[in-house]
Structures are given as C-alpha cells and as structure tokens.
Amino acid sequence: MSLLNHRLARPGAYTVLLVIAWFVPYSVGSYEMHILDTALVYAVLAVGQGLVMGIAGQINLAQVAFLGVGAYTTAILTTHNHLGFWAAAVLAVLASALIGLIVGLPALRVQSHYLGIVTLGLSLAFLNWVTNASIAGSGSGIPGIPVPPLGSVDLSSDYLYYYLELVVFTLGLAFGLFVVRTRLGRRLRAMRDDSLAAGSLGASIPVLRMTSFLLAGVYGGVAGVLYAGLIRFVAPETFSTSNMFLLLAMVVIGGRQSLWGCVVGALVLSIVQNELTDLSTYSQLGYGSVVVLMVVFLPTGLAGVPSQLLRLRRHSTGGTSLTLGQFQPYDAAATTSAGEGVLLDLDGVTMRFKGLTALDQVSLTVHEGEIRGIVGPNGSGKTTLFNVISGLYHASGGTVRFGGTRIVGMRPNRLAHLGMARTFQNLRLFRNLTVREHLLTALDRTPTRWAWRYVLWPFGVQHGEKFLRAEAEQLLDRFGLAPFADAIPYSLPYGIQRRVELARAMSAHPRLLLLDEPAAGLNGAEKAQLAEIVGSIRDSGTTVVIIEHDMSLVMSLCGRVTVLAAGQVIADGLPTEVAANPQVIEAYLGRAAQNTPTVEDEPAALGSEEHA
Ligand SMILES: Nc1ncnc2c1ncn2[C@@H]1O[C@H](COP(=O)(O)OP(=O)(O)OP(=O)(O)O)[C@@H](O)[C@H]1O
C-alpha cells in the first residue's frame, strides 16, 4: 500500500465507523438503545482508565469513584442548589479533575500494587461518604436530576441522548488518541516502560504522573455527567468496587495499552453484563476468569491480537533480514579541541550506601571536547560515579559542577535539559516503543508542564510534531536505523539495541555524553563501528565520558583515562601512562601482574584480563 493510501486508510476507517454509529439508533429497540447509552458512558470512562493505567502505567482503582464524583456533583448541584444542568456539568468535571489530582498524589511516593491499594482505599472512602452523607441522599441516592436542556432537542429520549453521547465520546476518544500519538503520550508510555530512563531524557516523572490522574479525573467526570443526564438518578451501588472491577475487566480484556481496545472492551462487556443480569453471581466469576486468562495468555488484550498475528506470520515466513545501515558522521564542529574549558568538575565526591563507601573523595576534571575513559575493576564505583553525575544518586559529600553550575541534588530531567545525556550499562530501552518513538521521545525538549498546551493550543502541539518527526528521520538515517524505525528494539539483535540507545542519547545534541560500557556484548566489527561513532560524536562538539572494560577501545579512543579502584581514583593521565602505572596493574591483575614486562604490553594485558 502506498504512503498516500496509508495516510488515507485511518481517517477513512474512522469515517466509516462514525457513519455506522450514527445509523445504529435506526435499527434498535428502546431497551437496546438504553443499554447502548449506558455502554457509551462506560466507553468514555474506559478511555480515561486506559490513559492512566494502560498508557501511563499507573494502577488506578478509583476510576469508578471519579464517575461518582461527576454524577453526584451534577445531582447535588442541580437538585439541591437548583443550578442549570450544564453549569453543574462544568463544575462536576472540575470537581472530578480535582479529585483525580488528589487521588494521584500518592503516585508521587508509591507505585504498582501499593498505588492500587491506596487508590482503592480512596475509592472506598468516597463510597462510604456517599452512602452516609445526607447531602448525597444517605444511601438511597438522589432522584430528580433534570433532563439536560438542549434547545428544542428532547434529551429525555434515549435515542436523542445517544447522539449527545456519541459527540462527547467521539471528541473524548479523538483527544485521547491525539495525546497518545504525540509528545505527551510518548512520554507517558516511556514513563510506564522505564521511568528512570524517561527521566534521564528530560521528562518530569511527577508531572507526568499527576497529568495522567488529571486526565483520568476529567474523563471520569465527563462520564459521570453523561450518566447523571441519562439515568437522572444516582445511588451508591453504581460506584461500588464490583463495578470498578467490571471496568478493569473491560480495559484488560479490550487491551489496556490501546484506547480503541478499552472502548471495545467497554462496549462489549456493558452489553454482555446486561444480558447476564439474571446470572450476576456467576458473571462476576466469569469476568474474573476471563481477566486472569487474558493477563496470562494475551496481556495486550483483544487489541493486541492483530500485531500478535502479524508477528506469528513474520516468524513463519522466516522474519526480516534487514541490516544495520552505515553511520553517517557528524559535521565537525568549529571548536572541538580538548582542553579549552572545564565542562565537568568533581571535587571530593563521596557516595555511601549504608555501610559501603562506593565512591571515596573522587575528584575529576573533564574538559570540553575530550573523550575521557573511566576504567577500573568490577565494583570499583564506575557506574555509581555516572549515577551521581547524572542525578540518579544524590552524593553523600563533595561537589559536582557541570558547565560551571553546581548540580548536586538536581534531578536527571533537569540535567538532561542542561545538556547531559547518558546510556546505561544494562540497556534501558522502552519495552513498547518503536525505534522511531524512542528518538521522538528523546528529541522532545519541551518542559513536561507544557502539557497544558494540549487543551489551550492543540494546533501548536500538532505543528511541533512535524518538526520532531523530520528530525527523527534524520537521526534514523544518521545512525543507520531507518530499516528498523517501526520495530520494537527488544525484538532486534543486541548490537542494534545498543545503537538505538546511543542514537536516543544523541537525540538532544548533548554537551556531555556519558557512555556506560557501550561495547558490552558487541562483536569486533560492531566495536570498530562504535569507535568511529564515538569519535564523530566528539568531533561534533559533544564531550564524551566512557566507562569501558575493553582496554583496546579505551586506548584508541580516549585522550585521558581515569582509573578507579575501591571507589578511589588511583590514576589519571594519558592512556599509556595509566597503563604503565604499577598501582593500576596491581588493581587489575593483582600480584601476578608484577611480572608484566613492558609498558607497550600493558593495554593488551589489561584488555585481555578484563575480557576473561
Ligand atoms: N544502589 C546501591 N545500593 C547499594 N550498593 C550499591 C548501589 N549501587 C552500587 N552499589 C555498590 O557500590 C559498589 C560499586 O558499584 P558500581 O556498580 O558502581 O561498580 P562498577 O565499577 O560500575 O562495577 P561493574 O564494572 O561491575 O559495572 C558495589 O559494591 C555495588 O554493590
């Protein structure tokens, strides 16, 4: 299919779906219509749950409570305060958004099942309140919610109400898909897959977590308003934990990482639920079993079936045999000579982990345009040093300056914005992002709080997306990754994964690049390519600090080498000087090394020892 056809296929499919949805009321009876109306409420709710749980990876068991906040606020404001329906609706959505933020606060401290327990607790607190508070009807609920007024359209008709819901649902889904497919969604997905790596690329994790709960609150509030306008009566049972688990079942069965999956799950299960009302005891058991089976055998839900089938087909036809392209060297920067100015300065840095001193008074100066090697035996503190520099660890003592700014205590995302990038010893790629999406995520340099632009200026977001995509294509070409642009990196050979991580780190044109054992797991040819790439990166004006066990690579690439042993700097100088240093030889080889005869032999000797 041509590119043009691809571009047209999606809007075409959406239009067909919309036309079908538009004509549904013409072919169903009033009972079915009411069920469909309820299903659409759940579909809106499920999009919110998909965003917070599937896209952002935050376990949220309070989504049905957000629905309740929206519905109860509408009910209270219209019946007690006699506010107009739409004014009450706006306040209801705001109230639900606020509750979303409050429920999201624990996500700043806890994650995974702990977060699930906390959000469930908050949801139960809401249920308890509506069951007991007199303003909420003290358990018997609030009847008499007025019919939403809409000119001459009579929204007491389930048929006409359906069209109101369809419009709201379509806008809600379109906005959700827009979020998922642009910079905010990529950051949320990157956070879900690896929050530490996402933070190192400049994303503010706390802001992202709160944004995801805010979105969940807004969708919950909108669904609540629709529910109040449809049923015109609210009671606690609708917002019970069993309904929360029904919503979870919808999202898991449909496919939580796909908003379309969440919608399909919500529509199908709402309809099935109504068919099984006489068997409610068994239906709960049925949903539970299906959810368990899905989690075990099809974790991506129904939405993941097409890609699973595609993968199986590729597998059966022998897969693709694409090869990594040639790296296209950077243009040399005007000023790249080492020693022009200090870029990174560590003074007496100490890092203690309870009883263990991993870094002991480490002082180190890296100049602009340098390639500095950091070597040392296993456990000597090299990665800890990188973690301190890049803000993952807060040093117990000493000072780190980057470009003259004191950076101790700064978060990784702030350091990324200052021009620092890194790779990780054990690759930290995003499990569900394509190679292109990795680069797009890293290319995004906007502060995370700019997410408000999605509401106030979505066209600006869309416009910026074009530039990001053009830059990503250039990077894919430069690093020879274009043939794998749409692949998930973990499905690719290790050497390509390493290249993806390097390209991701270079996406932001950093001033300082920290490479943690970039040659680990590479074959000889790949190591030679790596040396060429790192050399070109330095020539482009980026300063490089590289931790490496392959001494021949260190000797050929680095202008200076710093040697760590037991957390202390034991040598610092030209590669040949360091290799001849008796303390270094002792640290690497122990007593046996004392017999090492000549300086010329050292690099090879050190290298071969490390590879053993
Ligand atoms: N988060 C942590 N908590 C406790 N101890 C840690 C932590 N991180 C590192 N250490 C300890 O600090 C010491 C230095 O570890 P580090 O990973 O920095 O060494 P390394 O030189 O990078 O080793 P390798 O070459 O094997 O990667 C080790 O004893 C390690 O167990």
The ligand as an SDF file (V2000), in Angstrom:
LIG
                    3D

 31 33  0  0  0  0  0  0  0  0999 V2000
   22.0460    1.3590   44.9430 N   0  0  0  0  0  0  0  0  0  0  0  0
   23.0410    0.7280   45.5760 C   0  0  0  0  0  0  0  0  0  0  0  0
   22.8570    0.2720   46.8290 N   0  0  0  0  0  0  0  0  0  0  0  0
   23.8430   -0.3650   47.4830 C   0  0  0  0  0  0  0  0  0  0  0  0
   25.0740   -0.5950   46.9670 N   0  0  0  0  0  0  0  0  0  0  0  0
   25.3000   -0.1710   45.7090 C   0  0  0  0  0  0  0  0  0  0  0  0
   24.3150    0.5090   44.9500 C   0  0  0  0  0  0  0  0  0  0  0  0
   24.8390    0.8260   43.7270 N   0  0  0  0  0  0  0  0  0  0  0  0
   26.1080    0.3570   43.7330 C   0  0  0  0  0  0  0  0  0  0  0  0
   26.3840   -0.2350   44.9320 N   0  0  0  0  0  0  0  0  0  0  0  0
   27.6500   -0.8370   45.3180 C   0  0  0  0  0  0  0  0  0  0  0  0
   28.6680    0.0850   45.0380 O   0  0  0  0  0  0  0  0  0  0  0  0
   29.8200   -0.6010   44.5870 C   0  0  0  0  0  0  0  0  0  0  0  0
   30.2480   -0.0420   43.2510 C   0  0  0  0  0  0  0  0  0  0  0  0
   29.3070   -0.4830   42.2800 O   0  0  0  0  0  0  0  0  0  0  0  0
   29.3470    0.0220   40.7660 P   0  0  0  0  0  0  0  0  0  0  0  0
   28.1930   -0.6060   40.0790 O   0  0  0  0  0  0  0  0  0  0  0  0
   29.4510    1.4730   40.7570 O   0  0  0  0  0  0  0  0  0  0  0  0
   30.7050   -0.6120   40.2740 O   0  0  0  0  0  0  0  0  0  0  0  0
   31.2750   -0.6740   38.7980 P   0  0  0  0  0  0  0  0  0  0  0  0
   32.6790   -0.2490   38.8560 O   0  0  0  0  0  0  0  0  0  0  0  0
   30.3880    0.0470   37.8820 O   0  0  0  0  0  0  0  0  0  0  0  0
   31.1940   -2.2290   38.5270 O   0  0  0  0  0  0  0  0  0  0  0  0
   30.9950   -3.0180   37.1170 P   0  0  0  0  0  0  0  0  0  0  0  0
   32.2440   -2.8320   36.3350 O   0  0  0  0  0  0  0  0  0  0  0  0
   30.7970   -4.4250   37.5430 O   0  0  0  0  0  0  0  0  0  0  0  0
   29.7960   -2.4220   36.4790 O   0  0  0  0  0  0  0  0  0  0  0  0
   29.4780   -2.0800   44.5250 C   0  0  0  0  0  0  0  0  0  0  0  0
   29.9540   -2.6800   45.7150 O   0  0  0  0  0  0  0  0  0  0  0  0
   27.9730   -2.0750   44.4830 C   0  0  0  0  0  0  0  0  0  0  0  0
   27.4560   -3.2320   45.0780 O   0  0  0  0  0  0  0  0  0  0  0  0
  1  2  1  0
  2  3  1  0
  2  7  2  0
  3  4  2  0
  4  5  1  0
  5  6  2  0
  6  7  1  0
  6 10  1  0
  7  8  1  0
  8  9  2  0
  9 10  1  0
 10 11  1  0
 11 12  1  0
 11 30  1  0
 12 13  1  0
 13 14  1  0
 13 28  1  0
 14 15  1  0
 15 16  1  0
 16 17  2  0
 16 18  1  0
 16 19  1  0
 19 20  1  0
 20 21  2  0
 20 22  1  0
 20 23  1  0
 23 24  1  0
 24 25  2  0
 24 26  1  0
 24 27  1  0
 28 29  1  0
 28 30  1  0
 30 31  1  0
M  END
$$$$
